[in-house]
Amino acid sequence: MTAAETRSFDMDGKLVIIMGAVRGIGAAVVRRLVGAGAAVGFTYRPSGANQRYAAELVASIGASDRVMALVADASDRDETESAVAQLTERFGRHVDVAIANAGDTSKVPWTEITVDQWDAMMAINLRGAFVLARAVGDGMRDNGYGKIITVGSVMPNIGDPRALHYVTTKAGLIGFTRSLARAEGKYGIRVNCVVPGAIHVEKELDQGSDPAKTLEWLKPLQCLQYRGHVEDLAAGVQYLASHASDFMTGQVLTIDGGRSHY
C-alpha cells in the first residue's frame, strides 16, 4: 500500500468488536464503522429492553450482513471470549479493532458507596477492558496488527464527589491504556483512549434531564458553546480505529468541547 492508503480512514475489510453498544455512543460507533466498511460485532447484557435496542440497531443499518449482535457481560471473561469466538467464526478472521465501551455511570455520594457497588464498578469499567484485551490479543499478535480503544471520561481531570468509584475506574483506564501500549507496540498493536465530555445521549432523557438546563450549566465550563453529540465521539473512534492513526499509541484523545485542557 502507498503511504496515503495506509493513512486512510476507510475500514474496508476490518473486523471490529465493541463491548456495550446498543444505544448512545456505542450505537453511533457501530453505525459509523459499518458505514466506513467494517464488519462489527457489538455486545449487550441480556434484558428485554436491550434485546429490543439491539434489534433496532441492526435493523437501522442497511448493511446488516456486516453487523452481529452478541450477548455478553463485558466483565465476564468467559462471555467475552465466547463473543470474540462467535464473531471470528462468522467472519473468518481475527478481530482487528476492539473497543471497550461498556460501562456503569452510577452516581452515589462516596460515603454511601458499598463495597459491592465499588467492586461492581471496577468489574465492568476496568476489568472489562482487561478481559477484552486478553480475548483479542493473540489474534492481533498473529496478524501483526491491531487497535484496542478504551473509552474514558473527562471526570478524572475534574473530579466528581458524586461518583468517586466511577471516576477512579476512568482514571485507571488511562493507566491501563498507556501500559498496554508499551507492552504490545512491538507486536503492531496500538492502544489508545478516547475521552468524551458531556455528550448528549438518550439516557439523559430517560432520567428526566432537561437538555436546555444542562447546556446552560455547561457553557461556562466549555470553550465551545454547544453540546457534543454521539456522532462527535464516533468520528474520533473511527480515527483511532482506522489506519489514519497508525503512528499513534498510548494516547488520550479528548473530545469535550474544550472543557478540560491538559
C-alpha positions in Angstrom: 0.0 0.0 0.0 1.1 3.6 -0.6 1.6 6.0 2.3 -1.7 7.7 1.5 -3.6 4.3 1.6 -2.1 3.3 4.9 -3.4 6.6 6.4 -6.9 6.1 5.2 -10.0 6.5 7.4 -11.7 3.6 5.5 -12.4 0.5 7.4 -12.9 -1.9 4.5 -12.2 -5.5 5.4 -11.7 -4.8 9.1 -13.4 -6.8 11.9 -14.4 -4.8 15.0 -15.9 -5.8 18.3 -17.4 -3.2 20.6 -18.5 -4.1 24.1 -21.7 -2.4 25.3 -23.2 -0.7 22.3 -27.0 -0.9 21.9 -27.5 2.8 22.5 -25.7 6.1 22.8 -22.0 6.4 21.9 -21.7 2.7 21.3 -24.5 2.5 18.8 -23.2 5.6 17.0 -19.8 3.9 16.7 -21.4 0.8 15.3 -23.2 2.8 12.6 -20.2 4.8 11.7 -17.7 1.9 11.4 -20.2 -0.2 9.4 -20.7 2.8 7.1 -16.9 3.0 6.7 -16.8 -0.6 5.5 -16.1 -2.6 8.6 -17.9 -5.7 9.9 -18.9 -5.1 13.5 -20.0 -7.2 16.4 -21.5 -5.4 19.4 -22.4 -6.8 22.8 -25.1 -6.2 25.3 -26.3 -7.5 28.6 -29.5 -9.6 28.2 -32.7 -7.8 29.1 -35.9 -7.2 27.4 -35.0 -3.5 26.7 -31.5 -4.3 25.5 -32.8 -7.0 23.1 -35.2 -4.5 21.6 -32.5 -1.9 21.3 -30.1 -4.4 19.7 -32.7 -5.5 17.2 -33.5 -1.8 16.3 -29.8 -1.0 15.9 -29.3 -4.0 13.5 -32.4 -3.1 11.6 -31.4 0.6 11.2 -28.2 -0.4 9.4 -28.6 -1.2 5.7 -25.5 -3.5 5.6 -27.0 -5.9 8.2 -24.8 -8.7 6.8 -21.8 -6.9 8.4 -23.4 -6.5 11.9 -23.6 -9.1 14.6 -25.4 -8.7 18.0 -23.8 -10.7 20.8 -25.0 -11.3 24.3 -22.2 -10.8 26.8 -21.4 -9.3 30.2 -18.3 -7.3 29.5 -16.8 -8.0 32.9 -17.2 -11.8 32.4 -14.1 -13.4 30.9 -15.9 -16.5 29.5 -18.7 -14.5 28.0 -16.3 -12.0 26.4 -14.1 -14.8 25.0 -17.3 -16.5 23.6 -18.4 -13.3 21.9 -15.0 -12.9 20.3 -15.0 -16.5 19.2 -18.5 -16.2 17.7 -17.6 -13.1 15.8 -14.3 -14.5 14.4 -16.0 -17.8 13.4 -18.8 -15.9 11.5 -16.4 -13.6 9.6 -13.4 -15.9 9.3 -10.7 -13.6 10.6 -9.2 -12.3 13.8 -10.5 -9.1 15.3 -8.7 -6.0 14.0 -10.2 -3.5 16.4 -11.6 -4.0 19.9 -13.4 -1.2 21.7 -14.0 -1.3 25.5 -17.1 0.8 25.6 -19.2 -1.0 28.3 -19.5 0.9 31.5 -21.5 1.8 34.5 -22.1 5.5 35.2 -23.9 5.4 38.6 -23.6 8.4 40.9 -23.7 7.9 44.7 -22.1 10.1 47.4 -18.8 8.4 48.2 -19.7 7.8 51.9 -22.7 5.8 50.7 -20.9 3.6 48.2 -21.0 0.0 49.4 -18.1 -2.4 48.8 -20.3 -4.4 46.5 -21.1 -1.2 44.5 -17.4 -0.4 44.3 -16.5 -3.9 43.1 -19.2 -3.9 40.5 -18.0 -0.6 39.1 -14.4 -1.9 38.9 -15.6 -5.1 37.2 -17.5 -3.5 34.4 -15.4 -0.4 33.8 -11.8 -1.7 34.4 -11.8 -5.5 34.4 -13.9 -5.4 31.2 -11.1 -3.6 29.3 -8.5 -6.1 30.6 -10.7 -9.1 29.7 -11.4 -7.8 26.2 -7.7 -7.1 25.6 -6.8 -10.6 26.6 -9.5 -12.1 24.4 -8.3 -10.4 21.3 -4.6 -10.2 22.0 -3.5 -13.5 20.5 -5.3 -12.9 17.2 -3.9 -9.4 16.9 -0.3 -10.6 17.5 -0.8 -13.3 14.9 -1.9 -10.6 12.4 1.0 -8.3 13.5 -1.6 -5.5 13.7 -4.5 -4.4 15.9 -6.2 -1.5 17.6 -7.5 -1.5 21.2 -9.6 1.5 22.2 -10.7 2.3 25.7 -13.5 4.8 26.5 -12.6 7.1 29.4 -14.1 10.3 30.8 -13.1 13.9 31.5 -14.0 13.4 35.1 -10.5 12.2 36.2 -9.3 15.7 35.2 -12.0 17.4 37.1 -13.1 15.2 39.9 -16.7 14.4 40.9 -17.7 13.8 44.6 -20.9 12.1 43.4 -19.1 9.4 41.5 -15.8 8.5 43.2 -15.9 4.9 42.1 -16.7 5.8 38.5 -14.0 8.5 38.3 -11.5 6.0 39.8 -12.2 3.5 37.1 -11.9 6.0 34.3 -8.5 7.2 35.7 -7.4 3.6 35.8 -8.3 3.1 32.1 -5.8 5.8 31.2 -3.0 4.0 33.1 -4.2 0.7 31.5 -4.1 2.2 28.0 -0.6 3.6 28.4 0.9 0.4 30.0 -0.8 -1.9 27.4 0.5 0.3 24.6 4.1 -0.1 26.0 3.6 -3.9 26.2 2.1 -4.5 22.8 3.6 -2.0 20.5 6.3 -4.4 19.4 3.6 -6.6 18.0 2.0 -3.9 16.0 -0.9 -3.4 18.4 -1.9 0.2 19.1 -3.8 1.1 22.3 -5.5 4.5 22.7 -8.2 6.0 24.9 -11.0 8.3 23.7 -12.3 10.7 26.4 -15.8 12.1 26.0 -17.1 15.2 27.7 -20.7 15.8 28.4 -22.1 14.1 25.3 -25.8 14.2 24.8 -27.2 10.6 25.0 -30.7 9.1 25.2 -30.1 8.1 28.8 -30.4 11.7 29.9 -34.0 11.9 28.7 -34.7 8.6 30.3 -33.6 10.1 33.6 -35.7 13.2 33.2 -32.9 15.7 32.5 -33.7 18.9 30.8 -31.2 19.4 27.8 -31.6 23.2 27.9 -30.7 23.4 31.6 -27.8 21.0 31.1 -26.4 23.2 28.3 -26.7 26.3 30.5 -24.5 24.9 33.2 -22.1 23.5 30.7 -21.5 26.7 28.7 -19.2 28.4 31.3 -17.1 25.2 31.5 -16.6 24.6 27.8 -14.8 26.6 25.1 -17.5 25.6 22.6 -20.9 26.7 23.5 -23.0 23.7 22.5 -23.5 20.1 23.4 -21.4 17.3 21.9 -23.3 14.5 20.2 -22.6 10.8 19.9 -21.5 11.4 16.3 -18.7 13.6 17.5 -17.4 10.6 19.6 -18.0 8.1 16.8 -15.8 10.2 14.5 -13.0 10.2 17.0 -13.3 6.4 17.4 -13.2 5.9 13.7 -9.9 7.9 13.6 -8.4 5.7 16.3 -9.7 2.5 14.6 -8.5 3.3 11.1 -5.1 3.4 9.5 -5.2 7.2 9.8 -3.9 6.9 13.4 -1.4 4.1 12.9 1.5 6.1 14.3 -0.4 6.9 17.5 -0.4 4.7 20.6 -0.6 5.2 24.3 -2.5 8.4 23.8 -5.7 10.1 25.2 -7.9 11.7 22.6 -10.2 14.2 24.4 -13.5 15.2 22.7 -15.2 17.5 25.2 -15.7 20.9 23.6 -12.7 22.3 25.4 -13.9 21.5 28.9 -10.6 20.2 30.1 -7.1 21.2 28.9 -4.0 19.1 29.6 
